[in-house]
């Protein structure tokens, strides 16, 4: 009687769900990170099939349409989806009492780039829409009566896109040369060096005198702060009147970096990324005056030659920053200030460089900085960021055809035999970081041609693109432009996990100190989904750079000023603990960890220019390994970074493994993830809360019971053993612990079974057979109504055959099999096999609805008979 009542209740509740007017929004579903909804979930290559599925309540809607957009061309297609599963599990706990339909379409994209998509659902006159969440992590989205432009995305990449081992296995160290070490004081910049409005012309008016004063070079003492360092501080008691003018130099140079190579080698650095070193007009050197030579203040060409030679001897590669987007307005190319003997583009429309830039004539009578095209007229020009007049933009596109590269610029920078890129590759550099690579002023062909030239000359050269949001860097990492990108997405995920505020870079979670732990997992899965291995495993996983607040600063609590974030001892202790957690995550996930110079010794500072403080060396003599080559700062933190580098180097699982996010407990504020290869495994436990926690991490999906883990890193880390599908550990407040499987244990899983097949079928019964796997003692059989995903365990057997008697009429099923060895290691899934259901006159939906009607009829009949008898 209980089962009949349950059936009756299900039939009535299901009918109520689908018979309500309009589309049932609560039952709509898609999750681009789940194989229930997309196969494959990650990147694909042109010509590969991509199956996209969508969920609705059973028999609730008339049509589902996939709106597919090719981002590069803006071309949109509407693709009808067909229903492939009816009245099956909804694959969602909150819909456990509801049955759902799944709709599907398979597409075969044919070009590199990014496809985006969202859904249109119709029931009669009612229209609903479904798109990704506002964070656009590619996971579960939301249905709505209005159309939200939060598309899911599919990244198409070239199938021949190799992973660069030097980046996958390496550790990067970013250096601003002027702020790292002064190795040769004789090359220190002269305060009389011409720079923009300095020197003023003869008999200048007061405004020119003021401009010249503001442009004149400053030389600062090593222990001073950068000019304008306090410009974004809040409620500070320290007076702040300076502007950041880029004119303050501290004397750091390439000889200084060369002298400190033993320090970097001891730390474990394998690649140095130098911000620009070409002859330039500011301390940051992004306003280049001459791409053919190294700035004399940095040691000149000879200084770079020595650095490259010595770095390579120490096993360290060197990557240069190429700022090919703008030039300097104080350069021979432009010469706004008339400092050069050649005629610059600003000076004369007949200049050989005039077409390299974009000018706009002003009206007759109006004055401007440059000569106009017409005699007696003046002109303005396009600058970086739309308004920075010290950085005029190079023209990269042909005016009449914006997809075509402007040849004079291409020839100068990379196509010609004596081009800038060829020159520095021949000089011995190991690759380039490509500044502003994401800027729309570059046509795609520019970087495609650039890659072709560089890889022909040096196949293992590293090409790292500047890209911030996914919309910036996905288009750069399809295998035809950059190798990888700067990992600002990684940084945002880690910092938001740890409650960082005050550094708004327009990422999800910026400014929110209470981001759920689960959002970190969604962000990291999104990064994995978006990139091919060539990019994902070499992603420049940074936590700070010359364009962000320092790691120590951003993780230290308190107001945004030095009093709270630098001088308050308790706050600094809290910030240091958080920095150790962040660095642990950085070094235990796939990608190339990148240390911003000085982070490893606790250098602090807010955003640019405060983030560009000098490295705190303690002296110049007696520097040796025993005293970390005279490095100052926080030596406990330095030791921690050194341990992380050593851990990553000695355990390939952190470089080669796949990340499995096992637990994200938003209430307890704890996180657990595993790094897994076939023969090795590590588990990382994170407690970001203010109290110690006992974490109980589920492990059955990645490792068998009885595997011992030993501690490698982290306060109070202790040995633990998997038991009952879990690993339990005590983790102190704001701490990360790293455990690794004890060597010598059998944790390598058996191979997947082959030749899985449907051996026989009859109404209500399938028999699945497969070939035996050597060493297997049992097999797990899983089933799904969907091809390629959604598999759920239906049985474990010791033979190579399984009989399933639970199939529903008119439902096709798909089966996969896993082998289990005598130790309990579970192998990978086999290829799936389709089992087509036997036809039935009645669908299960109709059957149970009819049963409900019959049951109601019987109840009424009994009531009527009893009423008649009583009468």
C-alpha positions, 0 to 999 in steps of 0.5 A: 500500500505504501508503494502505491501511495508513493507512486500516486503522490509522484504522479500527482506532484509531477503533473502539478509541476508540468501543468502550471502555466508558463515554463518551469524556471526552477527546473531549467538547467545547464552546467558547462563544467559537468558532462551531464550537460556538455561533452567534452567540458573543456577545449576542443579543436576545429572539427571536433564535435561538442554535445550541448545538453539542456534540462527542463521539467518533464513534458514541460516545454515545447522547444529549446533553442541554442543561441550560438555566437562566433565571437570573432565575427559576431555571427549568431546561429539559432540551433534547435535542440532535440529531446534525448531523454524523457522523465529521467533524473534531474541530477540535482538534489533540490529536484529529487522529487521531480523528473526531467527531460534533457535536450541536446544538439551537437555542433562541430565548430570549424575555426579557432577562437571562442564560441559563446552560447545561451538558451531560449525555451518556449512553451506556447506563448511563454518564452524563457531564457537561460544563461551563465551566472554573472560571474561567468564561471561556466557552471550552473546558471539561471533561468529568467523571463528576461535575456541576460547576456552572460554566455557560456563559452567554448574555446577552440584551439589548434590540436598542435599546441605543445606544452613548454616544459621550461614553463610547466616545470619552472618558477618565474621571478618578476623584476623591475630592474630599477628597484631590485639591486644597484650593481653599478652606481657608475651607470646611475641616471643623470638628473640632467638627462633630457626627459619630456618637457625638461629642459625648458626652452630659452625664455620659457613662460611659467607653465613651461617652467613648471612642466620642466620641473615636473619632468626632471629626473629624480634620484632617490635613496634606496630606502626611500619610498617611490614618488606618489606611493601614498596616492591611493591610501585612505585616512592616513595620518602621513601627509601625501602630496606627491604625484606619481610621475615616473621620474624617480630612479633608485639606481637598480640595474642589470648588473645588480640582477647579475650579482644576485643570481646566486640568491635567485638560484638558491630560492629555486628560480628558473625564469626571470621576467624583466619589465622593459629594459629598452632605452626609455623615458621613465623608471618603468620603461614602458615609454620606449625611446629606442627599441634597439638598445638597452637603457644606459641606466640599466647597464646598456647592451653589455649589461644584458649580454652579461646577465644572459650569459650568467643567468644561463650558466645558473640554469635560469632563462630570461624573458623580456617585456615587449611594449609594442603598443605605444612608443614615447612621445619623447622618442626619435619616432615621435619627437614631440619635444624636439630632442632628436636630430631626426624628424619625428612624426609629431614634428612634420607630416612628411616624417618617415614615421608619420604613418606609424601613428594616428593624428587628428587635425584640429580646427583652423586657429586651434593649437595642439602638440603636433604639426597638422597635415595642412600648413598652419594647422595643428594636430592631436594624436591617439594615446595609450588608454585613450588619453595618455599623451606621453604614450602615442599608440603605434598604428597596427592596422591598415586604415582601409582594412582593419583586419590587415596588419600595417606593414611598416610596423610589422616589418620594424618589430618582427617581420624584417631580418633586422627587426626588433624581435629578431635582434633580441632573440639573436642576442640570447633572450628566451622569450617575451612577455607581450605588453597590452597584447589584448588591446583591440588596436592589434589585429589578430594577424599581428600576433599570429604572424609574430608567433610564426616568426618567433617559433621559427627562430626559437621553437622553445621561446616563451610567449606570455600575453598580457590578459586580465579577464577571460575575454582578454586572454582566451582569444590570445591562447588558441595556439596561434598567438601566445603560449600562455597568459598572465594569471590574473584570473588565478590571482583573483580566485586565490585572493578572494578566497582569503578575503582580500579587499581594496584591489578592485580589478573587476573580477568576481568577488573583488571588494567582498571579504566574505566570498564563499569557499565554493566560489574559489572552486568554481573559478579554478574549474573555470580556468581548467575548462577554458584553456588547453594544457599548453596554456593551463599548465604554464599559466603565469600563476601570479599573486602580485605584479607591477600592476597590482597591490603587493600580496602582503599589503592586500592580505593584511587587514585594516584600513588602506594605509600604512598605519594599519597594513604595515605598522600594526604588528597584529595585522601584519601577523595576520597578513603573513599567515594569509600570504603563506596560505596563498603561496601554498595554493600557488605552488601546489596547483598546475601552472607556473608560479610567479613571484613578484620580486620581494614578495618572498621577504614580505615587501609590502605596498599598495597599488602602483607606484607603492608596489614598486618599492626597492628590495631590502638588501642589507649590504653589499659585502660578505653576501653568501648562501649562509645569509641569503646573499644579504637579503633583508626582510622576513627570513621566516617567510623566505624560508617558507617560499624556499620550502614551497619551491623545493616541494614543487621541484621534488614532487612532480605531482604538483606540476603534472597532476590533475586537480580534483576539488574534493571539498568546499565547505562554505560554513566551516570555511575549509577547502580540500583538493587533491593533485593526482597522477596515475602513480602519485597523489597529494592532498592540500587542506586549507582552513581560512577561518579564524578557528582551528577546524577538523576537516573530513575530506571525501576521497573515494573519487580519487584514491582507495581506502587505506592509503597513508599520507605523510605531512610535507608542509603546514602548521601542525600537519600530521600523518593521516590515512584514508578510511571510509572514503575520507581523510580526516585532519586537524587544521589550525586557523588560516593555515594550509597543509600539504600531505603526500601519499607515502611512497611504496604504496599501491595506488596506480589504478588498473587500465580501463576495460576494453570491448564493452558491449551489449551482449543481449537485450530483452524487454526490461533487461540488458546484459553488458559484457567486456574483456577481462582486465589483468589484476582486476578483482571486480568491476563497477558498472555505471549507467546513464540516460545520457551519452558521455556523462551523468553515469551513476553506479548500478552494480559491482560484479566479479565476473565480466558480465552484468545484467541490468533489469532496471531500465525503463521502457522507451529509454536508451541507456549508456553504460561504462565499466571500471576495473578494481584491483585487489588493493581497491584501486579503481581505474578509469571508465571504459568507452561507453556503450549504448543500449537501446530500449525495447519499444513499449506501447506506453511511455512510463509517464503515460503509464503512471498517470493512467495508474493514478487515474485508475487508483483514484477511480477505485477509491471513488468506486469503493466509496460509492459501494459503501455509500449504497450499502449504508443507504 
